[in-house]
């Protein structure tokens, strides 16, 4: 089956620890995205990547880092510098980065930091 | 990306058509209208998108007014599984980065 996988579904961490969220796609998509969703809110873009070895900051990149060493993988690291890391994190991919390409989303990872 | 306005919530009877409106009065010529939905605690699901013409697929129909300032998503025979938050988004053809999600419309399909 083609799709986007995110693991784990639930993640718990202590404050001050860095944590890396996994995102893998086997759709052969060039572009990948990370969004954050807080309760009752819409999605906000953290980082995006249009091609391998390239990525750009979104609206709320502070306290996050990413890498794009392989086309199918776009891991997100939530660093200790992120002030409010508890949230629902969603990864997406699209065939291209233009506005005519729909984005497909993974199931999300719910991160809780205490 | 142009801003969109949607009603915060709507109800629909099971089996009836659900018509979800979206206002995007500041849309520009190169911006597409996209619809996504999000069922509780899941990732958003792409539904349909269009530029000028009405579009239909296996999930829904998208009706865009001639002046493109508003659109309506139609679920022809709503089921309980269509209960979700529906997001209307406008996005430029050359937008390389993101979908801007607003508050959406919470559709409740009732038996």
Interface residues (C-beta under 8 A of the other chain):
Chain A: X4 X31 X33 X35 X41 X42 X43 X44 X45 X48 X50 X56 X58 X59 X88 X90 X92 X97 X98 X99 X100 X102 X103 X104 X105 X106 X107 X108 X110
Chain B: X30 X31 X32 X34 X41 X42 X43 X44 X45 X46 X49 X87 X91 X92 X93 X94 X95 X96 X97 X98 X99 X100 X101 X102 X103 X104
